[in-house]
Amino acid sequence: SAEEVRLDGGASGWDEATWQVQVDGVMGGRSSGDLRFQDGDMVFSGTISLVGGGFSSIRRSMAALDMSSFAGIIVELETHPFSRGK
């Protein structure tokens, strides 16, 4: 059986301080992004502008995690229906 390590989220909650929004501003872009944690969920929203870079994303550093004994990772996520304006 493979060893499992929780990277974030799930029943243990989110390590909110490790997540950040990354947008295309460094490339002269005008996209935006917002990240919040609500009722145990991570909620990311944003607007993509095709002028400049054209991206908005979230990221988290994994530098502090020793994953050298693993061959790879499997990402599991759950999505919820989206409605503009919520």
Secondary structure, DSSP 4 states (H G I P E B T S, - for coil): -------S-GGG---GGGEEEEEGGGGT---EEEEEEETTEEEEEEE--SSSS--EEEEE--TT---TT-S------------TT-
